[in-house]
Amino acid sequence: MGMENNAGNSARTNATRRLLAAATVVVLAALGTVPATAAGHQATGRSGPAPAAQRHDARGELVALTPVARHDRAGVAHFLATAGMDTGTVRHGVRAYRLTYRTVNPQGAPTTATGLLVLPEGGAHRLDLVSDTHGTMAHRDYAPSATEDSGRYAAYLQASAGRAVAAPDYLGLGKGPGFHPYMDTGSAVTASLDMLRASRTAAQRLGRPLTGDVYASGFSQGGQVAMALGKALEGGADRRFTLRALAPVSGPYDLEHAETPAIFDGRVNSTSALFYMTYFLTAQNRLHPLWKDPSEAFREPYAGIVDGLFDTNHYEEEIIPALPATLKELLTEDYYEKIQHPTGALLAAIRAQDGNCAWKPDVPVRLYSSSGDTDVPIANARNCAADLARRGVRAPVIDQGSTTHNETYLKSGPQIVRWFDAESARH
């Protein structure tokens, strides 16, 4: 449910990614690190703030601000054009920063996370903010703040149009500690909301204060997160931010009735079905135990290795060859049936991610998808639109036709920029 190699789409090789990572290290060395030096952000010292767990304002507190990239307008256009994107909305160069900030883990305990803040060079002094939430990533270095790669397409596209962009890495990716709680929508929302708060502080410090208006988008896993974040913002999660428009792309909004059935009826290609479901099961088992022993779910010899493959330090190119070709070959016969007819803890884990379209947004919503998507079938978007319609909200499903999963974002992204431009002009 993200822009990476696991979907059967040809993408960059592991070696290319490592070269890009090495180039990013060079950029970091050249730009240096800007610590969060304001007195209110001291890490230690008797005169500093109380421990994070004791303070109500700790969530979203900026810990560090690190420049990671700078591109002129032509550089942004070239980066996006190499992905096959329409660059007609690229109006500015961009500066990108890794933010390290305080947030909470799925159990509510204090932790830290990282994310990418991108600002346009030029344009308005006070900036509207786009929340961009990324798709499935297994290796922590795929995260937006870590590597100059596909995780930055959306952020650079939106920022080059003249808005600030907050792109959270989520928990456990980028430079955040621990495992990534994949498809745990609740913690993805807290990490995303706290990234908005950290971005507000960072933008102010960088001399580009935010207006408070938020335009939310996201791709794949991030489409689901964008819907849930929009719901939280409209519910008053932080009164300093006002949601203005919502444009998720290819989100798995309905695991129970759309995504999971599609995994078993052929609408999701076998490689993606294998990868997504294995990632989901291992991550959810860490949060809500689904089995006492992995051999209950996975056949040998896979039972002993699956959890370790999803430790955020393995690339998709390493994970997929270590697994069999299909989900049916990976799972025990009992568990293969159980996923198709879930009960108990498994059903609860699935349902905990669903229902994020079951509310009444007071802002315009567009759902971008494609009938050709064999990772997140368009049934997800149609079910989401139906949920919204039952609450009196018309959210058109923009069908990009026969395009693949990743191509759906590449086509939708520039359309979303133009739509956000039009919505911004109304305010």
Residue, then its C-alpha position, 0 to 999 in steps of 0.5 A: m500500500g505504498m510506492e515501492n518495489n513490492a507491488g510487482n512494479s519495476a522500480r529502483t534497485n536496492a543498489t540505487r537506493r543505497l547510492l541515494a542514501a549515500a548522496t543524502v549523507v553527503v548533503l547532510a555533511a555539507l549542510g550541517t545540523v541545526p539543533a533545536t536550541a530554544a530554551g524551551h527545548q533543552a533536553t537536560g538541565r535543572s532549569g529545563p522543562a519537566p520530563a515529557a511524560q509529565r508535561h501536557d505540551a510535550r506532544g509535537e515538541l520539536v527536538a531537532l531541525t536538520p537540513v537535508a536537501r535544497h533544490d532550485r525550481a529546475g531541480v525539483a522539476h527534473f526530480l519529478a519528471t524522471a518519475g513521469m509526473d506532470t511538472g506544470t505546477v512546479r513554481h518554486g525551488v524547495r528546502a527540506y528539513r528532517l524534524t525530530y519531535r516528541t510523540v507517543n507510541p501505540q500504548g500512549a507512552p512518550t517516544t520520538a519520531t521524525g518527518l520531513l518538512v519542505l518549504p518553498e523558496g519564495g512565494a508567500h511569507r505565511l504558508d498554508l500547510v499540506s499534510d502528506t502521509h506516505g504509503t507502505m515502507a518496510h525499511r526505515d530508510y525509505a521514509p521521507s526524511a531519510t532518503e531522496d527517493s519516491g517518498r519525497y515525490a508528493a512533498y516536493l510537488q506540493a511545496s514547489a507549488g507554494r505551500a509548506v509540507a509536513a510528511p511524517d515518517y510515522l513511528g519506527l521509520g526514518k530515525g524513530p526508535g523501535f518497530h513500525p506499527y504498520m497499519d495501526t491507524g491510531s498511532a499513525v494519526t498521533a504521529s501525523l498530528d504531532m508532526l503538524r505541531a512540530s512543523r508549526t514550530a520549525a516553520q516559525r523558527l525558519g521565518r516562514p510562519l504557518t497560516g493554520d490552514v491544512y490540506a490533507s493528502g496521502f497515498s495508499q497506507g497514507g490515504q487511510v491515515a489522511m482520512a483519519l487525520g482529517k477526522a481528528l482535525e475536524g474533531g478539534a484535535d488541535r484548534r490551531f489547525t483548520l482543515r480546508a480540503l481532503a484528497p487521499v489517494s488509493g487508501p485501504y479504507d475498508l480492510e474487512h469488506a474490500e481489501t481483504p476479500a480482494i486479496f483472496d479473489g485475485r483483484v490484488n496481485s499475489t506478490s502484493a497480497l503476500f507482502y501486505m498481509t504478512y506485514f500487517l499480521t506481524a505488526q498487529n501481533r506485536l500490538h494485539p497478540l494474534w497467536k501464541d506461537p508463529s507456527e499457528a499462522f505460518r508454515e515452516p520454515y517461515a514461522g521462524i523468520v517472518d517477524g525478523l524480516f519486518d524489523t524495519n532493517h530489511y528491504e522489500e528486495e530482501i523480504i520477498p525472496a525470503l518468502p514463498a510465492t503466494l500467501k497460501e504457501l506461507l500460511t497454515e491451512d487453518y490461518y489461511e481460512k481464518i483470514q478469510h473469515p476473521t473472528g476474535a483478535l484478528l477481526a478486532a485488529i482489522r476493524a480497528q483500522d476501518g471506519n475512517c470514512a464514517w463521519k461528516p467532513d465540513v470540507p470538500v473531499r475527493l477520493y483518487s483511485s484507479s480501476g487498474d490498481t491491483d494493490v488497493p482496489i478501487a472498491n476501497a474508495r467506492n466504499c469510502a464514498a458510500d460511507l460519506a454519502r450516507r452522512g450527506v457528503r458527496a465525495p467524488v471518486i476520481d478514477q484514473g483508469s487502467t493505471t497501476h497503484n504507483e502510477t495512480y499517485l503519479k497521475s493524481g498528485p498534480q491534479i491534487v495540487r491544482w485542486f488545492d490551489a483552487e480551494s486555497a483561492r476560496h479562503 
